[in-house]
Amino acid sequence: MSKGYQVLEMNFRCRMGEVDIVARDGQYLCFVEVKYRTGKQTGSPEQAVDTRKQNRICRVADFYMLQHKLGYDTAVRFDVVAITPENMTLYKNAFYYRER
C-alpha cells in the first residue's frame, strides 16, 4: 500500500482490538482496515467492516492516540482497503469516528 501513505505501524494491537495499518496521508492520521474475500458467499470485503468493527477500530484509534500523546486536534481518517481476486479498492474516509 503506498498511494501517498507513510506507514507508521502495521497490525497495531491493544486490549481494545487491532487495526491493520496506521499511516499518515498528508495532514491525516489514518487507521486503515484491510479486508480480503475470495468469493461473494460471505459478502464483499467492505461489508465486513460493519458497525461493530468500526466501533472497535475507533477504540483502537483512541488508544493509539493516547499512547502517542496525540491531541484531539489531530486530523484522523478511517480508510478501508477492500481486496478480491479481481480488484483492490481504497475507500478513503470510509466511515466517521463513532462515539461510545
Buried (B, 14 or more C-beta within 10 A) or exposed (E): BEEEBEEBEEEBEBEBBEBBBBBEBEEBBBBBBBBEBEEEEEEEBBEBBEEEBBBBBBBBBBBBBEEEEEEEEEEBBBBBBBBBEEEEEBBEEBBEEBEE
